Amino acid sequence: MEHQFSPSYLFSLIVPLVFESLLNMMIGMADTIMVASCGEAAVSAVSLVDSVSTLLIQLFTAFSTGGAVIVSQYLGRKDRPSALLSARNLIYISFSIALTLSILMLIFRSSVINAVFGAIEEDVRAYTGDYFVPILLSYPALAFFESLTAISRSEGKTARTMGAAILMNAINISGNAILIYIFDMGPRGAGIASFSSRVAGCILMLSLMHRRDEELSMIGFLKGPVSLAMIKRILRIAIPAGIESTVFHVGKILVQSLITTLGTASIAINAVVMNFNSYSNIPGNGINLALITIIGQCRGKDNFKDINYYTKLMMLIVYISTLIITIPLYILSPLVIHLYGLESTTAITALPIARGCLMACLLIWPFAFTLPNTLKANGDVKFIMLTSFFSMWIFRVALSYLLIKHFSFGVEGVWYSMYADWAFRGVLYFLRYKGGKWKEKAVI
């Protein structure tokens, strides 16, 4: 075989991940759209909580990514015992951190809402509290689920992760319909539905992996052993990735706080455009997950030729698939925005911002968010962390405040700043990749 993976393997790996990315995005989208019947205040509350929730979810994802890199490289080296040991220790550390964060956030949730969101309108504040509690309670199950799905992706078994995503969406959407439309529970109902879906997804994944014929079986996973050496390897990837994600989303939250000063309509516009951002990145997010597995296994064999080949191939696929998504979305964007139940003037303002976002996602996003996964799968996470840190604070945060506070831009100023952030980091990642410094990194 000319390359390490066959086309049929790549197809079976990537397609379920793209559908999984779609289904995962739909959970948040369903909450936003289905609470729209409760008014703009409810939409704004869900958006605000999701901005904090995304910060913590990205932290869990950073740990699962760290584990996936280690597991993938061991599997590429055909070292199953080490792969199994790293997989179990990933679960231990991810669940422990999620449980600790959930407890702390539940205790101090009022202070968090006040500190992060500041002077929001009272109806938005009330809805925010209703939605926040069940979301916080779901974090341990979500962290467990993220770890299990990362392990499955490392094995190349992405059909099961897609099946879990289907189950979670079915529970979330039906739960939203019952709790919001029938029992009139508003954002609280949306939060309870999300909690239920995450617990169900965790149970399903654990049951699928709790079998003797499973390559990385979870039978007896509670018995250990806890390996400090393996945890250290995971943390070498997870900590820089976690810092990168945390800084990135702290910046987003600061910008979100800036948007709250522009009023409820601006908060709603930003929530809608964020969903457009999610729509256009559906294939890219799925391919990004596949790239960790593909490049990780190639690096386990020190197959640098195929690392270069698959990086270029996956970038090309991201561009083609994003183009297929963005063209119809651009044309149908007025109809899509109408689904969110915005006031007519708010919808008119949102339209050009949403369309601008689609174009930026097509042209800039792959270099900023797909290419660094090759670096990450090789262990070059510190460079990604530093690049993200400086780009976030210089462009997304500082430039947003400059455009809005000093040049009187509206919410569109935030998006212009974000595109500048994407472009800057994309250039640096491209230069790093071409320079080849990442080849000197080793994690196992």
N, C-alpha and C positions, 0 to 999 in steps of 0.2 A: 504494500500500500504506500502511495506517495506521501501521504500525510497521516498523522497519528489517529485521526478520527474519520470515519466514513461519513459521506453526506447524509445517509439515513440516520446515523446516530445524532448528528447535529440537528437534523429536522426533528427527531423525537425529543431532543433536549430542549430546543428553543421554542417550538410551537406551544407546548403546554405552559411554558413560563410567560409567554406573551399573553395567553388567555388568563393566566393567574394574575398578571399585572393589571389586566383589564378588570378582573373581578375584585381585586384588592382596592383598586381606585373606586369602584362602584359602591363600596361600603360607605366611604366618606361622602360620595356624591349623593347616595340615597338619603343619608341623614340630612344633607343640605336641602335637597329638592323636596323631600317629604315633610320637613318642618316649615317649608315656605308657606303652607296653608295657615300657619300661626302668625305670619307677618314678617316684616324685615327685621324686627328685633330678635326673633327666634333664629333667623338665618345668620344674623351677626353674632349671636351668642355661640352657635355651633362653630362658626368660623374662628372665633377667638379661642375657644377651648381647643379646637383642632390644631391651632398654631402652637400651643403649649404641648399638646399630646404628641404632635409630630416630633418635637424636640426629644421627648423620652423614647418614642418609638425608634427614632434614628440611633439613639444610644444602644437600644437592644439590637438593632440591625448591625451596628458596628461590632458588637461582640459576636453575633452569628457569622458576620463576614470574616472576622478573625479566625473563628473556628473552621469556617468553610475553606479558607486558604490552607490551613494546616492539614485538614482532613484530605482535601484534594491532592495536595502534594504527596502525602503518604500513600494515597491510593494510586497515584501515578507511579510511585516507586514500588508498588506491589507489597507494601508493608501494612497488612491488614491489622495486626495487633496494635500498632501505634495509632492507626487511623481510628480504631474503636476507642482506645484510651482518650484520644483528643476529643472525640465526639461526646463522650460521657462527661468529661470535665468542662466542656463548653456548656452543657446543660446545667451543671452545678453552679457555675459562676453567673450565668445569665439569670437564672431563676432567683438566686440569692440577691442580686443587685435589684431586680425588678420588685421583689417583695419589700425590700428596704425602702426603695423610693416610693412605693405605693403607700406604705404606712406613714412615712414622713409627709407626703403630699396631702393625705387625708387629714392629718392633724392640723396642718398649716394652710389648708386650701383657701380660707378667707384671706389670709395675708398674701398668698400668691396672687389671687385675683386682684387685690388692691395694688400690689406692687407692680404687676405686669401690665394691667389694663388701665389703671388710674381712674380718671373721671369719665366713666361710661354712663350712659343713661340707665335709670333704675330698672326699667323693664328688661333691658339687655343684661344687667347684672343679675337679676332674678333667674332668668333663663340660663345664664352661665353656670350658676350654682347647681341648678337642677341637672344639667347635662354632665357636669364635671365628676360627680361622685361615682356613678356607675362606670365611667371611663377609667377612673383611677383604680377601681376594684378589678378591672380586667387586665391590668398590666402584667401580673405574674403569669397568667395563662397565656398572654400574648408573647411574653419572652420565651416561655417554654415552647410555644408553637413556632416561633421564629428560629429557635435552635434546631428543632426537629426538621423543619423544612430546609434549613441550610445544610444539614447532614444529608438529607435525601437528594438535594441538588448536587452535592459533591459526588454522590453515587451515580448520578445521571438519571435518577428515578423522579422525573418531574411530573409524570402523569398523576402520581398520588398527591403531589402538592396542589396541582390544579383541581383535583377532586375535592380536596379539603376547602379550597377557595370557593368552589361551587356550593358546598354545604353551608359555609359561613355566609355567603350572599343570600342564599335561600332563607336562612334563619333571620338574617338582619332585615331583609326587605319585608318578609311576612310579619316579623315582629314590629317593624315600624308601622305597617298598615294597621295592625291590630291596636297597638298602644297609642298611636297618634290619631288615627281616624275614628276608631271605635270608642276607645277609652279617653280620648282627648287629653293625653298626658304630655303632649308637646315635646320639647327637647329632652325631658326626663325619659320619656318613652323611647326616643331615639338612642339614648345612652344605654338603657336596659337591653335593647335589641342588640347593640354592638357588643355589650358584655356577654350576652348569651351566645352570640355567634363565635366569639373568640374562645370561650370555654369549650364549645362543641368542636371547633377545629382542632384544639389541643388534644382532646380525647380521641378524636378520629386518628390523628397522626400517630399518637402513642400506641394505639391499638394496631395500626398497620405495621409499625416497626417493632412490635413486641412479639416477634415470631422467630423460631429457631433457624429458618432458612434465610433470614435476613442477613445480608453481608455485614451490616453494622447494627446488630440486634440490640434492642433496648431491654431484653430480658435481664433482670437482676441489676439494672442500672443504679438502683438506690444503694447497692452494697459497695459501690466504689470500684476500684480504688481512687482516692483523690491524689492526683499527681501534681505536685507543686511545679515540677519541671515542665509538664505539659501546659499547665495554666500560665506559666511564664511565657511559653511560646505563643499561646493564644493572645496574651496581653500585649506582646510586642507588636502585634497587628491591631488588636482591638483598642488599645489606649490611644495611639495617634489617630486612628479612624474615629474613635469616640469623641476625642477633642475636636477633630475637624467637624464632625456632625454637630456637636454641641455649640461650638463657636458659630457655625453657619446658621443654626436655628435660633441662637440667642440674638444674632443680628436680625434675623427675620422677625423675631418678637419685638425687638426695639423699633423696627420699621412699622410693625403692626400697631404698636402704641402710638406712633406718629400718625398713622392713618386714622386712629380713633379720634384724634383732635379735629379731623375733617368732617366728622358727622356720621350718622348711621348709614346714609346712602353710600358714602365712600367705602365704608366697611363692607357693605353688601356687594358693591362693584368689585372690590378686591377679591372677595370670596368667589364670585362668579368667574373672574379671569383666572384665578388659581385653578379652578376646575378645567378651564380651557387648556391651561398649562399641563394638567394631568392627562387630559384626553390625548394630546399630541405626543406625549412621552410614553404612552402605553407600550408600543413595541420596543422602544429604547430601553425602558426599565426592565423588561423581560430579557432582552438580549444582554444587558449589563450583568444580570444574575448568571446567565449562561457563561459569560466571558470569564467569570471568576473560576468556575469549574474547569473550563477548557484550558485556560492559561495556567491554572494551578497544577493540573495534571501534566501538562507539557513541561512545566518547570520541575516537577518531581523527577522527570527523566532528563532534565537539562537539555530539552529539545528547543533550542533558541530559534532554529529555522522555522518551526511551526508556530512559535509564539508570534513571530513577525507576520507569518501568513494569516493566522486566525485573527490577529488584531486588525489587519487591513480588511479582511473579509467581513468581520462583524461591523466595522465602521460603515462599510458600503451597505450592508443590509439595514443598518439603522437609518441611514439617509433615505434609502428607497422606501422603507416601511413608513417612516415619518411623513414623507411626501404623500403617500397614499392616504394617510390620516388627515393631513392638514388641508388639502385641497377641498374635499367636501365640507369640512368644518368651516373653512373660510366662507364658502358660499352659503351655508345654512346657519351661520352664526346668529342672524337676527331671530330665527325660529328657536334655536337652542337657548338664547338668553331669555326669550319669552317664557320658557318653562320654569324659570326661577321666580316668577311672580313679582318682578320689580315694578316700581312705578315707571310710567312711560318716560319721564325725563331721565331717570336713573338708567333705564335700559339704553336710551340713546347715547348717553355718555359712555356706557360700558362697551358698546359695539366696536369703536376704533381701537380701544385698548386691547380687547380680546383678539382682534385680527392682527394687531402688531405682535402680540404674544405668540400667535401661531407662526408667524414668519421668523421670529427669533428662535423658536424651538426647532424649526427646520434648518436654519442656517448655522446657528452657533452652538446649540445645546450638545450635539454629539461629541465635540472636542472637549467640552467642559465636563461632561459626565459619563461618557462611554470610554474614551481613551484612558482616563486615570485608573480604570479597573484592571487594565493590563499591568500598570505600575503596582497597583495594590496586590494583585495575585502573585507578584514577584517579591513582595515584602517592602517595596519602596514607599512606605506609608508616611514617613516623616516629611518627605518633600511635598506630598499631597496636603498634609496638615498645614505646613507653613504657607504654602501657596494659597490655600483656602482662607487661612487666617488673615493674611494681608489683603487679599482681594475683597473679602467680605467687608472689612472695616473701612477700607479706602473708598470702595465703589458703592456697595449696596447700602451701607449705613451712612457714611459721611456725605456721599453725593445725594442721597435721598433727602437728608436734612437740608442740604444746600439748595436743592431745587425747590423744595416745598416752602421752607422758611424764608429764603432770601430771594427766590425768583418766582414765587407765587404759583408754582405748578400745583395741580390737584393730585389725585391718586396716581395719575399717569407718570408723575415724576419718580415714583417708587419703581415702576416697571422699566423706565429708561435706565435707572441706576442698576437694576438687576441685569439688564442686557450687557452693560459695560463690565460688570463683574464676570459674567459668563465668558465674554470675549477675552478678557485679560488672563483668566486662569486657563482657558483653552489654548492660548498661545504658549504659555509656560509649560503646560503638559506636553504639547507637541514638541517643543524644543528638548524637553527632558527625554522623551521617548526616542527622538532621533539621535540624541547624544549617547545613549546606551549605558548611562551610569547605573540604571536599574539592574543590569545584569550582574553587578557586583554584590547585590543583596542576597542573603540566605536566611531562611527561617526554620529549616529542619536540618 
